[in-house]
Amino acid sequence: MKQILLMFSVCIFSINSFCQTNIIGNLKTKKNKPISGASVTITVVKTNDILNYAISDNKGYFSISVNSKVEQLQLNIRSMGFKSIVKIIDNKTQTSNFVLEEQITELKEIVIKNSPITRKGDTINYSVNVFTKQEDRTIADVLKNMPGIEVLDDGKILYQGKPINKYYIEGLDLLEGKYNLANSNLPHKEVVKVQVLENHQPIRLLDSLVYSDQAAINIKLKNSYTFTGQAEVGAGLSPLLWDTNVTPMLFSKKRQMLTSYQTNNTGNNVVKQLKTLTIDELLEQFERNDEKQDWLGIQQLAVPNFSEQRWLDNNIHLITTNYLQKLKNDYELRLNVSYLNDCQQQNGFTDTQFFTANDTIALFENKYNQLNTNTLETNLTLQKNTYKNFLKNSLQFQGFWDSQRGNIQLNTNTINQNLSNRYFKLSNNLKTLFPLGKQIVTLNSYIGFNKTPQSLVVNPGQFNDLLNDTNDYDQVRQNIELQTFYTNNSVAFTKGWKQFSFSPKLGIQFEKQNLKSAILTSENTTNNFKNNLDWTRSKLYFNLQTQYKKDKWRIELTTPVNLHNYQLEDKLLQKGQNLNCVTFEPRLSLNYDLTSFWRIGSSANLSNQFGTINQVHYNYILQNYRSLQRIDAPLPEMQNIGYSASLGYRNPIKSLFFSLIYSNTKTYNNLLYNNQILDNGATELQAIVQDNNRFSHNIMTRASKYFSDFDTNLTLSANYSLQDFQQILNSETTDISNHNWRFSGKIDTDITDWLNTELESVFQFSNNETQGQNNQKITQQFHKFNINIYPKENQYLGLKTEYIKNNLFAENTENLFADLVYRYTWKKKNIDFELQWSNILNTNNYRTVNINNFSYIETNFNLRPTQILFNVRFPL
């Protein structure tokens, strides 16, 4: 109860820390007629600094709230056909009524300039043509130029620092979470504006009852019927290169279609276009815990943290078809099918230093890997989303036929690794909402079955002491097969009462898994290294969600009560355990609009997590050639107490956006993990029953401003994270602390009509402490400077440079990259002819350091050589 009161106090404190003045009034003529549409602004006295504004309604009323500590304010009233009023008032809540005197307004000759960003209610509109640069081709290119919107390297879109929950094209959800496919291929010339839908509730039936603090993106096209897309064909040298993309699209009021075939070996990782990115779909995947898990793996290289096109050695083929058809009675039928085939190669070495309480262990590995991916995914969805009812049923299949091969040179020894990594899933997800009397009923039903057959072969055999009585041997094989059945079914009711909505929910989860694993050696002496674990998990849950919404307040309290049951049994090893417990996991969130521009929010939550089957297995599993795990311990139990606070500012009038988010989590664990690091760098992992805590803090802030007078977009951001926890290294309990700082800035400006420059800089600092002793601080710098020249309307010349600096164990490394792009556009046919010269300086390797919990890993990664590519791109 103390924790709940503490969480509630934190939330209330974050709200009450602000004071507010409310100014209301009425505007009339001398004939006592109301004046609507008048502009009422509050400014700092004798300045133009606007604190807030309002527009009088059809009855002449206005209401403005102000947060300022000044003693006096300046009230300004302006309306066409009336004399303006300027009055100095005290900074206190008051009512001020005015009678406006009529006046003939003589209009001067003016030049109308469209505002780049406008706001209407909860919708913010960005004008695409204002934020488009001549070299931009897709809507993703333009989104990166819009203040308040951030596009991450994987294609995920953030608004005010938070992921969007939906991505629509003309109000329809064609791709459901995998929106990067459209974002990276839709020509921006077909788009008139990008809409940000704040507080977006995707289910229309709940729109007036259950609010959302998340935002969605809606793409507005120029025409109601649009057939568009792009085709690109490229070829080049060093080595023989190709890059092909054919992506036709159709958008109409009743039908949408996007089909794409893409293939290249130029380092363009189109796999990102099939990733699920929206927060709602990601949360559902996390709850089910049925996504593909890699139990086994080969030792890979840590990939560089800059543009993949500089280092990714790929050979990829992607085919996808996405079709949405509106049916009668407001139904929609959607089919999404994709097939991916990719072969990647990695070449380089790693120098690893393991830090223990008493010693430092070094390991040097030369690595060459081949990673093969074969994936087929289908999703058939029937949906109806109206203000009267909601129905959605999705039938999904996923199949992965992946394999990996690795070759490691360790001192004078060669180690070969071969991995077969497959996964298959069939699932059905049904959700329906309908009114019953004065309340809304919600039914959810998810049923899924998946199978994970995997095997790893290592030559020569490893862990001789344990697996072969200290003798050398030729080969070790690890086989695993995991079968899972999972279902989650619930019923909920939603009822509104005044400013409240209540949603009680009752449901049950059930999961049945069977894990079979065996370690086999060429000497056939390890028949005892087997697992045959039956896992049963069930949860009966009741959750009451209460929301309050009035004026500028939005408060949500969820109070879930869960009854958990876990049953584990390995008949072969005659081991098992049962766990029964009841958890109460409340969450409170508050959001308040201080003004039309400022918004604050805070939340507090208490949650419990229990381990999964890959965290409890009573016999050894060889994860990779130098990692052997046995977790013969009770089920992991974790209790999380989290707090967060946010401050947001969005001013479309000034094209200024700012966000500040802080989060703090404390985790109580019942297990500690003992990493036994052997002299050769191999690791044995075992769980120890010992209570311990983990603390994490994270703060991030971002500000972006568009200066229309200078055609300049400026973005600044900063992040800091801290983690404190314990870990057992070689039987010694060790305190570990990780610190990470990140500062970045970007400025994009049009110097003249024919010259544009882009400058982006990132500074990262990482530090690891072991037992209070500071290990070496890792510093990384990334700088980009691009010059874009437009000699003529149909020509573009771009010089793109990138400078990276890292401090390693014994020295600093510097890398400089340069690319040159020339594009000629045949205006009559709208065809681009493009010549790209990448990595002009032929920088061929990259060295960096990554910090793990108890190790530093220096990686030398072989990069792509200098290459020349000629592309022809034309619209469809």
PyMOL commands that set and color helices and strands:
alter all, ss='L'
color gray80, all
select helices_A, chain A and resi 2-16+128-131+139-143+180-183+188-190+204-206+270-274+279-288+308-310+328-330+464-467+613-615
alter helices_A, ss='H'
color red, helices_A
select strands_A, chain A and resi 21-28+39-43+50-55+61-66+72-78+85-90+94-95+98-99+117-120+123-127+149-151+157-159+162-163+166-169+191-197+216-221+226-237+241-251+255-264+313-326+331-355+360-385+390-410+413-436+439-459+476-497+500-521+530-550+553-570+575-584+587-593+598-610+617-624+627-631+637-651+656-677+683-707+712-729+732-752+755-770+773-774+778-789+795-807+812-826+831-838+845-851+855-862+867-875
alter strands_A, ss='S'
color yellow, strands_A
deselect
rebuild
show_as cartoon
